[in-house]
Amino acid sequence: MSKVYPGINIQWPWSQFIIEARKTVETRTYPIPPKYLNVEMALIETPGLFVNTGQAPSTAQIIGIIKFTKCTKYKSKSHWLKDEKRHLVKIDDAQFGWTNGPKWAWEVQIIHVFTSPISAPKRKGIVFTTKCVVGK
C-alpha cells in the first residue's frame, strides 16, 4: 500500500548525515512553514553542487522519512557556532555557512530509513515537494 508524503529537498552530503543521525539540525535562513512542523516528510536527496563528482546521486531520490520537531531562531553567530556539532555546517561554507541575516534551526527526527532509494517525483519544488508517493 502506498502513502503520499510532502517532501523536502536536501543536498548530498547533508542528506546522508541526517539519515546517519550525525546531523540532527537542518539550518535555513527562514523558519519552517508551520504546516510542515511535526509532519512526516519524504527526505529527497539531491546532488546539488556535487552532481558529476561520482559521490552524490546523479538524480534526486527519496532516502527516508523524517520529521522536523522544533524550529528555533539562532540568537547570534556565536549561538550558531556553538551548535555546529548538531548542524555540521562549517562557518566558511560559502553556500550554507553563517550569513549576516537570521539563521533557523530545524530539529530533525528520523522516522524511517529506506534500504534502497526510491525515485523522487519528476516535478519537484525548489525546497518542498507536495506529493511523494512511497510504497506500492
N, C-alpha and C positions, 0 to 999 in steps of 0.2 A: 504494500500500500504506500502511496506517495503522500508527501506533505509539502506544502508551499511555505517558504520562509522569505522574509525580507533578507537581503544580503548586504554585506559591507565589503568593499574592495580594500585590501591591504597588500601593499607591495612585499614581494620577497626581498630580503630575508626576514623582515619583521613578522610576516605571517607565520613562518616556521618557528620563530622564537615564541610566539603566542601558543601555538599547538604543543610545543615542547614544555610549556609552563615556565619558561625563563622570563618572558615579557608578560607582566601582569597588569600593565597600564599602557593604553594607547594614548598618545598625546596628539592633540589637534589645536588649531588656533580658534576654535569655536566650541561651545558646549554641544553635547549630543542632543539631537532633537528629542524632546520628551516622548514622542511616540515610539522611539527605539530603546528607551531605558527599560531594563528588566524584561526584554523581549528576546526570545531565542532567534538568532540570526545565522544565516549561512556565511561562513568566512570564505570569501572569494580571494584566493591568492593570485596576484597579478605580477607579471615580470617587471613592470616599471622600468627603471633605468638599467636593470640588469638583463634585459632581453638580449639575446645573442651572446651571452657570456659563457653559455654552456652549463651554468649553475642554476639559474632561475628557470621556471617553466616557460615554454615558448608561447603558451596561451593561458588565459585565465582559467582557473579551476577551483572547485569548491573542495576544501580540505577538512572541514569540520563545522560543528555548530557551536557557537559561543553566545554569550550574553554579557552586556555591559550593565553592571550592578550599581554603579555610583559615578557621578560626574562632579568634579571639583575644580575650581579655578586655582592655578598656582598664584601665590601672592607676590612672588618676585622671582628673579633669575636664580637667586641662591636657594629658594624653596624648590625650584625645578631641578637644580643641580643635586640637591640632597636626595632627590627621588630617582636618580639615574639607575640605581640597581633594579628598579621596577619597570622603567620605561626603556632602558637600554639605548637611548639616543645620546650620542656624544655632542658636546657643545659646539664643536666645529663642523658638524654635519651641515653641509651647505643647503640641503633641502629641508631637513626636519629639526635642525638644532634650534637653540633659543633665538627668538626674534624680539624686537622691542615691543611688539604687540602682546596681547594676552595669550596664554597657553592654558589648556584644559587637560585634566587627567580623567580618562575614561577607564575605570577599573573593569577588567575583563575576567570572566569566568568561563572555563571550558566546559561544555556540555557533552560533546561527543567528538572524537577524532576518527576520521574515516581511514580505513586501512588502504584504500585506493582512492585517489581523487575522482571527483565527479565533474563532468563538463559543466562549465558555467553557462548561463544564458547568453545567447549571441548578442542580445540587446542589454547592455549594462548601463547604469547611470555612471556619473563621474565618481561619486563616492558610494551612494547607496543604490541597490538594485531591488526592485519591488517584488519580483516573482522568481524565486529559485526553487525548482522542483527537485526534491530529494526522495529517492526510492522509486519503486515501480508499482 
